[in-house]
Amino acid sequence: MARLMALDVGEVRIGVAVSDATGMLASPYTILRVTRNEEQTWEAIARLIEETEAEGLVIGLPISLDGQIHAQGERILAFAERLKQHVTLPITFWDERLSTVEAQRLLRERDMEGKQAGNTGRRRASSSHGHQPRRRKKGQEIDAMAAAVFLQEYLDAHASEKRDRTL
């Protein structure tokens, strides 16, 4: 299977995840800032495609719980149409429903494990501005993790289909 790149397209950031070369494991990769100059976004995506040697794109499509594509989904579809003019990779859409919720859960779980492993009983000094960068970083982490969540779902579904065909 080919290495894939997933994009979780938001209004402020685009979360990026990639699969390993075997197509078995998805990992958060980075985030891109959305700017008014879309040309910069296309160039950044093209650089990431080259850097990761991705052979396909999976774009998260927010489908509502009633199965419909509403305003946000329409915005993502329009984004993908414009992106197609700048990349030659095949683009697949995947339902990203609840991927951000799952990403938040995974990050909370990881933070709790880290706190338990690193709990030495010492207290850290607090500062009035020490928490804001951490929150900002966590927001960025969530975007890349959400892309990894739906990319992993995509990989798992396709691995399952492949197994079913061989039986």
ZAVEXDO-340219 format. One record per residue (C-alpha): residue in one letter; x negated, y, z negated. Coordinates in steps of 0.02 Angstrom, whole numbers. Each point is the difference from the previous one (the first is absolute). Example, Ala and Ser with C-alpha at 12.3 -4.5 7.8 and 13.67 -1.06 7.14 Angstrom:
<rs>
<r residuo="A" X="-615" Y="-225" Z="-390"/>
<r residuo="S" X="-69" Y="172" Z="33"/>
</rs>
This chain:
<rs>
<r residuo="M" X="0" Y="0" Z="0"/>
<r residuo="A" X="-57" Y="178" Z="32"/>
<r residuo="R" X="-41" Y="132" Z="-128"/>
<r residuo="L" X="151" Y="114" Z="-25"/>
<r residuo="M" X="19" Y="175" Z="-68"/>
<r residuo="A" X="157" Y="58" Z="-90"/>
<r residuo="L" X="61" Y="179" Z="-11"/>
<r residuo="D" X="119" Y="59" Z="-136"/>
<r residuo="V" X="49" Y="166" Z="77"/>
<r residuo="G" X="56" Y="135" Z="-119"/>
<r residuo="E" X="26" Y="187" Z="17"/>
<r residuo="V" X="-158" Y="43" Z="-97"/>
<r residuo="R" X="-110" Y="-155" Z="14"/>
<r residuo="I" X="-18" Y="-157" Z="103"/>
<r residuo="G" X="-49" Y="-153" Z="-99"/>
<r residuo="V" X="-114" Y="-118" Z="95"/>
<r residuo="A" X="-30" Y="-184" Z="-33"/>
<r residuo="V" X="-94" Y="-132" Z="100"/>
<r residuo="S" X="2" Y="-188" Z="10"/>
<r residuo="D" X="-152" Y="-109" Z="-6"/>
<r residuo="A" X="-60" Y="-77" Z="163"/>
<r residuo="T" X="95" Y="-161" Z="-35"/>
<r residuo="G" X="166" Y="90" Z="-18"/>
<r residuo="M" X="28" Y="-73" Z="-172"/>
<r residuo="L" X="-30" Y="144" Z="-120"/>
<r residuo="A" X="51" Y="183" Z="3"/>
<r residuo="S" X="-95" Y="132" Z="-98"/>
<r residuo="P" X="25" Y="186" Z="-30"/>
<r residuo="Y" X="-125" Y="96" Z="105"/>
<r residuo="T" X="20" Y="188" Z="-8"/>
<r residuo="I" X="122" Y="144" Z="19"/>
<r residuo="L" X="12" Y="134" Z="132"/>
<r residuo="R" X="65" Y="174" Z="-34"/>
<r residuo="V" X="138" Y="55" Z="117"/>
<r residuo="T" X="-39" Y="171" Z="72"/>
<r residuo="R" X="94" Y="118" Z="113"/>
<r residuo="N" X="-125" Y="-42" Z="136"/>
<r residuo="E" X="58" Y="-172" Z="57"/>
<r residuo="E" X="-152" Y="-16" Z="112"/>
<r residuo="Q" X="-105" Y="-19" Z="-158"/>
<r residuo="T" X="114" Y="-139" Z="-59"/>
<r residuo="W" X="-16" Y="-94" Z="165"/>
<r residuo="E" X="-190" Y="20" Z="-3"/>
<r residuo="A" X="-9" Y="-61" Z="-180"/>
<r residuo="I" X="106" Y="-153" Z="40"/>
<r residuo="A" X="-106" Y="-38" Z="154"/>
<r residuo="R" X="-160" Y="12" Z="-108"/>
<r residuo="L" X="74" Y="-120" Z="-127"/>
<r residuo="I" X="50" Y="-122" Z="136"/>
<r residuo="E" X="-177" Y="1" Z="66"/>
<r residuo="E" X="-77" Y="-9" Z="-174"/>
<r residuo="T" X="106" Y="-149" Z="-55"/>
<r residuo="E" X="1" Y="-84" Z="171"/>
<r residuo="A" X="189" Y="-14" Z="-12"/>
<r residuo="E" X="86" Y="-88" Z="144"/>
<r residuo="G" X="179" Y="45" Z="-46"/>
<r residuo="L" X="99" Y="126" Z="-102"/>
<r residuo="V" X="141" Y="-39" Z="-120"/>
<r residuo="I" X="101" Y="155" Z="-43"/>
<r residuo="G" X="115" Y="-1" Z="-149"/>
<r residuo="L" X="179" Y="40" Z="48"/>
<r residuo="P" X="112" Y="54" Z="-143"/>
<r residuo="I" X="161" Y="-95" Z="24"/>
<r residuo="S" X="134" Y="44" Z="-126"/>
<r residuo="L" X="75" Y="-131" Z="-114"/>
<r residuo="D" X="153" Y="-5" Z="114"/>
<r residuo="G" X="-114" Y="-50" Z="145"/>
<r residuo="Q" X="13" Y="165" Z="92"/>
<r residuo="I" X="-137" Y="116" Z="62"/>
<r residuo="H" X="33" Y="174" Z="-66"/>
<r residuo="A" X="-92" Y="167" Z="15"/>
<r residuo="Q" X="-166" Y="-58" Z="-73"/>
<r residuo="G" X="0" Y="-154" Z="112"/>
<r residuo="E" X="39" Y="107" Z="153"/>
<r residuo="R" X="-147" Y="112" Z="-47"/>
<r residuo="I" X="-116" Y="-152" Z="-7"/>
<r residuo="L" X="63" Y="-63" Z="169"/>
<r residuo="A" X="-34" Y="171" Z="77"/>
<r residuo="F" X="-174" Y="2" Z="-80"/>
<r residuo="A" X="-37" Y="-171" Z="76"/>
<r residuo="E" X="57" Y="57" Z="173"/>
<r residuo="R" X="-121" Y="147" Z="-8"/>
<r residuo="L" X="-138" Y="-114" Z="-68"/>
<r residuo="K" X="21" Y="-118" Z="149"/>
<r residuo="Q" X="-68" Y="138" Z="112"/>
<r residuo="H" X="-166" Y="-5" Z="-97"/>
<r residuo="V" X="-31" Y="-184" Z="-38"/>
<r residuo="T" X="5" Y="-156" Z="106"/>
<r residuo="L" X="31" Y="-127" Z="-138"/>
<r residuo="P" X="164" Y="-92" Z="-10"/>
<r residuo="I" X="115" Y="77" Z="-132"/>
<r residuo="T" X="117" Y="-103" Z="-106"/>
<r residuo="F" X="126" Y="69" Z="-124"/>
<r residuo="W" X="28" Y="-86" Z="-166"/>
<r residuo="D" X="132" Y="34" Z="-131"/>
<r residuo="E" X="-91" Y="93" Z="-138"/>
<r residuo="R" X="152" Y="2" Z="-113"/>
<r residuo="L" X="-54" Y="3" Z="-182"/>
<r residuo="S" X="-186" Y="-10" Z="42"/>
<r residuo="T" X="-36" Y="159" Z="-99"/>
<r residuo="V" X="92" Y="-71" Z="-151"/>
<r residuo="E" X="-104" Y="-160" Z="13"/>
<r residuo="A" X="-160" Y="102" Z="22"/>
<r residuo="Q" X="40" Y="99" Z="-158"/>
<r residuo="R" X="29" Y="-163" Z="-94"/>
<r residuo="L" X="-164" Y="-74" Z="60"/>
<r residuo="L" X="-98" Y="156" Z="-47"/>
<r residuo="R" X="81" Y="6" Z="-173"/>
<r residuo="E" X="-43" Y="-184" Z="-24"/>
<r residuo="R" X="-179" Y="31" Z="53"/>
<r residuo="D" X="-14" Y="150" Z="-117"/>
<r residuo="M" X="67" Y="-102" Z="-146"/>
<r residuo="E" X="-125" Y="-140" Z="34"/>
<r residuo="G" X="-139" Y="129" Z="11"/>
<r residuo="K" X="50" Y="80" Z="-164"/>
<r residuo="Q" X="8" Y="-168" Z="-87"/>
<r residuo="A" X="-170" Y="-51" Z="68"/>
<r residuo="G" X="-79" Y="168" Z="-40"/>
<r residuo="N" X="82" Y="31" Z="-169"/>
<r residuo="T" X="-147" Y="24" Z="-116"/>
<r residuo="G" X="95" Y="97" Z="-132"/>
<r residuo="R" X="-84" Y="165" Z="43"/>
<r residuo="R" X="106" Y="153" Z="37"/>
<r residuo="R" X="-39" Y="114" Z="143"/>
<r residuo="A" X="1" Y="187" Z="-19"/>
<r residuo="S" X="146" Y="80" Z="90"/>
<r residuo="S" X="-4" Y="155" Z="106"/>
<r residuo="S" X="140" Y="110" Z="61"/>
<r residuo="H" X="-42" Y="-31" Z="183"/>
<r residuo="G" X="-66" Y="-177" Z="-6"/>
<r residuo="H" X="161" Y="-87" Z="51"/>
<r residuo="Q" X="46" Y="91" Z="160"/>
<r residuo="P" X="-137" Y="-71" Z="112"/>
<r residuo="R" X="40" Y="-174" Z="-64"/>
<r residuo="R" X="184" Y="20" Z="46"/>
<r residuo="R" X="-46" Y="67" Z="170"/>
<r residuo="K" X="-118" Y="-147" Z="29"/>
<r residuo="K" X="134" Y="-122" Z="-58"/>
<r residuo="G" X="123" Y="74" Z="126"/>
<r residuo="Q" X="-127" Y="-29" Z="137"/>
<r residuo="E" X="-33" Y="-177" Z="-62"/>
<r residuo="I" X="186" Y="-38" Z="8"/>
<r residuo="D" X="8" Y="47" Z="185"/>
<r residuo="A" X="-141" Y="-118" Z="49"/>
<r residuo="M" X="64" Y="-136" Z="-117"/>
<r residuo="A" X="177" Y="15" Z="74"/>
<r residuo="A" X="-76" Y="-27" Z="173"/>
<r residuo="A" X="-91" Y="-154" Z="-67"/>
<r residuo="V" X="162" Y="-66" Z="-76"/>
<r residuo="F" X="99" Y="2" Z="161"/>
<r residuo="L" X="-150" Y="-57" Z="103"/>
<r residuo="Q" X="-17" Y="-150" Z="-115"/>
<r residuo="E" X="185" Y="-37" Z="21"/>
<r residuo="Y" X="-24" Y="9" Z="189"/>
<r residuo="L" X="-151" Y="-117" Z="-7"/>
<r residuo="D" X="90" Y="-123" Z="-113"/>
<r residuo="A" X="154" Y="-3" Z="112"/>
<r residuo="H" X="-105" Y="-33" Z="154"/>
<r residuo="A" X="-103" Y="-134" Z="-86"/>
<r residuo="S" X="162" Y="-83" Z="-52"/>
<r residuo="E" X="69" Y="8" Z="179"/>
<r residuo="K" X="-162" Y="-75" Z="65"/>
<r residuo="R" X="11" Y="-144" Z="-126"/>
<r residuo="D" X="183" Y="-31" Z="47"/>
<r residuo="R" X="-45" Y="-12" Z="184"/>
<r residuo="T" X="-134" Y="-131" Z="-32"/>
<r residuo="L" X="115" Y="-114" Z="-100"/>
</rs>
